[in-house]
Amino acid sequence: LSVRLFNRTTRKLALSEQGQVFFEQAQKIMREIDDAEAQLRQATTATVGTVRIVVPFLFGRLTLVPHLDKFYAKYPDVKLQIHFSDRPVDLIESGFDCGVHTGDMTDSGSIRRQLTKGPLITAAAPTYLAHYGTPKTPEDLYNHNCLHGRFGLDWSFRSAQGTRQKIRVNGNLAVYNGDALREAAVLGLGIVQQTYWALQHDLKQGSLIQILKDYAIEGPSISVIYPARRHLPARVRAVITFLTEITSVNTNTLKTPSLPKKAAEPKPSRQARAHK
C-alpha cells in the first residue's frame, strides 16, 4: 500500500491515521458481506420470491394450472412465472428455476427427479369408432386413420409374445402440439396414441375411448428437472414438492405388465426366419 498503517514503539502498537481509516472501511466491508450472507441464507430457507418454471402445454393446462389454488393456499408469498414449451429447454441458459419434462433427458447440467409414469394410451372418439369400427390388434391400425405428432408414425405396443413391437401407422393429419392433437382425436378425426396424462380427462369424461388395452405398454416418465446447485432455494423446493403431490395417483390402476427381458424373448421359428 506504500502507507504506514501502524505506529510502533518499544511498548505498544497503534493504528496510524491512515490505518484507522483503512480499518473502519474494512469493518464496513465485512459487515456488508455478513449481511449478504444472511440474505442468501434467508432466501434459501424462506418460501418467498419468484420461481420461473417451464412445462409442456398439456401438462400445464390439464395438470398444473387446475391445482394452482392449492399451491397459493400453501405458499402465498411465492410468485410463479409459468412458461409453456413442448421442446427440451436449457434451464440455465433460459433462466428457469425448474421445469417438467417428458421422456429421456439430454441436459447433463440438470438434476432429474421422476414424478410419475403411466401407460401409453391408444384411443379414439366414440363417433370415430362407431363409423369405422374398433381395431382388435395393433396390425388393424393399418386400415385406420392415425393422427400423429412429434413422436412420429412408429407406435409402440406389446406383442402377443409379450415383447415390444413397433407398428408404422399412417394418417392424413400431423399435429405438432400435444393439446391440439388430443383435440383432433376428440373431434373424431382419427386414432391417437399419447400418454395417460395427456388423455386422462377425456377418458374419464368418455370423449375418448381407450382401444388395444391388452397391447398397451408403459409410457415415458414425467420428471421435474432443475439446475444442479449446492443450495436449492425453499421456494423452488416448494414447487418441486407440489409437482410431486399433484402427479401422485393410485398407480396400481395405471400399471402395465413389465416387458420381459430381451434374453427371454422366444427364438423365431425356421418358417418365420424364412419369411423375413
C-alpha positions in Angstrom: 0.0 0.0 0.0 3.0 2.3 0.5 1.3 3.8 3.5 2.2 3.4 7.2 -0.8 1.7 8.9 0.8 1.3 12.4 2.9 3.4 14.7 5.2 1.1 16.6 7.1 1.9 19.8 9.0 -0.4 22.2 5.9 -0.6 24.4 2.9 -0.5 22.1 1.5 -0.8 18.6 -1.2 1.7 17.5 -3.0 2.4 14.3 -1.8 5.4 12.3 -4.4 7.9 11.0 -4.4 6.2 7.6 -4.5 2.8 9.4 -7.6 3.9 11.3 -9.4 4.9 8.1 -8.4 1.6 6.4 -9.6 -0.4 9.5 -13.0 1.3 9.5 -13.6 0.7 5.8 -12.6 -2.9 6.2 -15.0 -3.3 9.1 -17.8 -1.8 6.9 -17.0 -4.3 4.1 -17.1 -7.2 6.4 -20.5 -6.1 7.8 -21.8 -5.9 4.2 -20.5 -9.4 3.5 -22.2 -10.7 6.6 -25.5 -9.0 5.6 -25.2 -10.5 2.1 -24.7 -14.0 3.5 -27.6 -13.5 5.9 -29.9 -12.5 3.0 -28.8 -15.6 1.0 -29.5 -17.9 3.9 -32.9 -16.3 4.3 -33.6 -16.7 0.6 -32.7 -20.4 0.9 -34.9 -21.1 3.9 -37.8 -18.7 3.5 -40.6 -19.7 1.0 -40.8 -16.3 -0.7 -39.8 -14.9 -4.1 -40.3 -15.7 -7.8 -40.0 -19.1 -9.4 -39.7 -19.4 -13.2 -40.9 -22.7 -14.4 -41.3 -24.2 -17.9 -43.8 -27.1 -18.6 -45.3 -28.9 -21.6 -48.5 -27.3 -22.9 -50.8 -30.3 -22.0 -49.2 -30.8 -18.6 -49.5 -27.1 -17.7 -53.1 -26.8 -18.9 -54.5 -30.0 -17.6 -52.4 -30.8 -14.5 -50.6 -27.8 -13.2 -53.0 -24.8 -13.7 -56.1 -26.5 -12.3 -54.3 -27.0 -9.0 -52.8 -23.6 -8.6 -55.4 -22.6 -6.0 -54.0 -25.3 -3.7 -50.4 -24.1 -4.3 -51.2 -20.5 -3.3 -53.1 -21.7 -0.3 -49.9 -23.2 0.9 -47.4 -20.7 -0.4 -49.0 -17.2 -0.7 -45.6 -15.4 -0.9 -44.3 -17.3 -3.9 -44.7 -15.7 -7.3 -44.9 -18.1 -10.3 -43.9 -17.4 -13.8 -45.1 -20.3 -15.9 -43.8 -20.8 -19.4 -45.1 -23.4 -21.9 -42.9 -25.4 -24.3 -43.1 -28.9 -25.8 -39.4 -28.8 -26.7 -36.4 -29.5 -24.4 -35.2 -26.3 -22.8 -31.8 -25.5 -21.4 -32.8 -24.3 -17.9 -29.6 -22.4 -17.1 -29.3 -20.7 -20.5 -33.0 -19.7 -20.4 -33.0 -18.6 -16.8 -35.6 -21.1 -15.5 -35.5 -22.4 -11.9 -37.1 -25.7 -12.8 -39.2 -27.5 -15.5 -41.3 -30.5 -16.3 -40.0 -32.9 -18.9 -41.5 -36.0 -20.6 -39.2 -38.8 -21.7 -35.4 -39.0 -21.6 -33.3 -36.1 -20.5 -30.4 -34.8 -22.6 -29.4 -31.8 -20.4 -26.5 -33.1 -18.3 -26.3 -29.9 -16.3 -29.6 -30.5 -14.6 -30.9 -32.9 -11.9 -33.9 -35.1 -12.8 -36.5 -36.3 -10.3 -39.1 -38.6 -11.7 -42.6 -37.6 -10.8 -44.6 -40.5 -12.2 -45.2 -42.9 -15.1 -48.3 -44.2 -16.8 -49.3 -46.4 -19.7 -49.1 -45.3 -23.3 -52.8 -45.0 -24.4 -54.2 -45.6 -27.8 -57.7 -44.0 -28.1 -60.3 -42.6 -30.4 -63.6 -40.8 -30.1 -66.9 -42.8 -29.9 -68.0 -41.2 -33.1 -64.9 -42.4 -35.0 -65.2 -46.0 -33.6 -68.9 -46.1 -34.5 -68.2 -45.1 -38.1 -65.0 -47.0 -38.8 -65.0 -49.8 -36.3 -62.7 -50.7 -33.4 -59.3 -52.2 -34.1 -58.8 -55.5 -32.3 -55.0 -55.8 -32.8 -52.2 -53.3 -33.5 -52.0 -54.6 -37.1 -55.6 -53.4 -37.6 -54.3 -49.8 -37.4 -53.0 -50.2 -41.0 -56.7 -49.8 -42.1 -57.3 -46.7 -39.9 -56.6 -43.0 -39.9 -54.0 -42.4 -37.2 -53.2 -38.9 -36.0 -49.6 -38.3 -35.1 -47.3 -35.6 -33.8 -43.7 -35.1 -32.8 -43.3 -38.7 -31.6 -43.8 -39.9 -35.2 -45.5 -42.7 -37.1 -43.9 -45.6 -35.3 -46.3 -46.5 -32.4 -45.2 -48.9 -29.7 -47.3 -51.9 -28.5 -46.9 -55.2 -26.6 -46.7 -58.1 -29.0 -48.6 -61.4 -28.5 -45.4 -62.9 -27.1 -45.2 -60.1 -24.5 -42.3 -58.2 -26.2 -42.2 -54.7 -27.5 -43.2 -54.2 -31.1 -43.4 -51.2 -33.4 -46.3 -50.6 -35.8 -45.8 -47.9 -38.5 -49.2 -46.2 -38.8 -50.5 -43.8 -41.4 -52.9 -40.9 -41.4 -53.9 -37.6 -43.1 -53.2 -35.3 -40.1 -50.0 -34.5 -38.3 -50.3 -32.0 -35.4 -47.1 -30.9 -33.6 -48.8 -29.7 -30.4 -50.0 -32.3 -27.8 -53.1 -30.4 -26.8 -54.2 -29.8 -30.4 -53.5 -33.4 -31.3 -55.7 -34.5 -28.4 -58.5 -32.1 -29.5 -58.3 -33.5 -33.1 -58.9 -37.0 -31.7 -61.8 -35.8 -29.6 -63.4 -34.4 -32.7 -63.4 -37.9 -34.2 -60.7 -37.2 -36.9 -58.8 -40.4 -36.2 -56.9 -42.6 -33.7 -54.3 -41.1 -31.4 -51.5 -42.5 -29.2 -50.4 -40.4 -26.2 -49.5 -40.7 -22.6 -52.1 -41.3 -20.0 -51.5 -37.9 -18.5 -52.4 -36.2 -21.8 -55.7 -38.1 -22.3 -56.8 -38.8 -18.7 -59.6 -36.2 -18.5 -61.1 -37.2 -21.9 -61.0 -40.9 -20.9 -62.8 -40.1 -17.7 -65.4 -38.0 -19.5 -66.0 -40.5 -22.3 -65.0 -38.2 -25.1 -62.2 -40.7 -25.9 -62.3 -44.5 -25.5 -59.1 -46.5 -25.0 -58.6 -49.3 -27.5 -56.0 -52.0 -27.8 -55.7 -52.0 -24.0 -54.2 -55.5 -23.8 -51.4 -54.4 -26.0 -50.5 -51.2 -24.1 -47.0 -50.6 -22.8 -45.6 -48.2 -20.2 -45.2 -44.7 -21.5 -42.4 -42.2 -21.0 -41.8 -40.9 -17.5 -42.7 -37.4 -16.4 -39.9 -35.7 -14.4 -39.2 -32.4 -12.8 -35.7 -31.0 -13.7 -33.7 -28.3 -12.0 -30.2 -26.9 -12.3 -27.5 -28.6 -10.2 -26.6 -26.3 -7.4 -25.4 -26.6 -3.8 -28.3 -24.8 -2.1 -31.8 -25.1 -3.6 -34.0 -22.1 -2.5 -37.0 -23.0 -0.4 -39.4 -21.5 -3.0 -38.0 -23.9 -5.7 -38.2 -26.9 -3.3 -41.8 -25.9 -2.6 -42.7 -26.0 -6.3 -41.0 -29.4 -6.7 -42.8 -30.9 -3.8 -46.1 -29.5 -5.1 -45.5 -31.1 -8.6 -44.9 -34.4 -6.8 -48.2 -34.1 -4.9 -50.4 -33.3 -7.9 -48.9 -36.1 -10.1 -49.2 -38.8 -7.4 -52.1 -41.2 -8.2 -53.0 -44.7 -7.4 -50.5 -46.2 -9.7 -52.0 -49.7 -9.3 -54.8 -48.7 -11.7 -52.3 -47.5 -14.3 -49.5 -50.1 -14.3 -49.0 -52.2 -17.3 -47.2 -55.6 -17.1 -43.4 -55.3 -17.5 -42.0 -56.4 -20.8 -39.8 -59.5 -20.4 -36.0 -59.1 -20.6 -34.5 -59.3 -24.0 -32.8 -62.6 -23.2 -36.2 -64.2 -22.5 -37.6 -63.4 -26.0 -38.7 -66.6 -27.9 -36.5 -67.5 -30.8 -38.2 -67.1 -34.2 -39.1 -70.3 -35.9 -37.4 -71.5 -39.1 -40.6 -70.6 -41.0 -40.6 -67.1 -39.6 -36.9 -66.6 -40.5 -37.5 -67.8 -44.0 -40.4 -65.4 -44.3 -38.1 -62.5 -43.2 
